[in-house]
Amino acid sequence: MPVEIRELHIRINVNEQTQANNNAASGTENTRQEIRKKEDALVAECVAQTLNILAEEKER
């Protein structure tokens, strides 16, 4: 008998501060922009994979 998952909750915490960043002021604008770019790339990859999974399920 197949198992059907109706809901899936995923929570992640992204924190890439190094010890040097902790010693400095709470991040410069460049560091914040880099972190934002990495977060955006991660979200874009998650969305792309989710859309691929949904497309595969729709084909079945």
Buried (B, 14 or more C-beta within 10 A) or exposed (E): EEEEEEEEEEEEEEEEEEEEBEEEEEBEEEBEEEBEEEEEEEEEEEEEEEEEEEEEEEEE
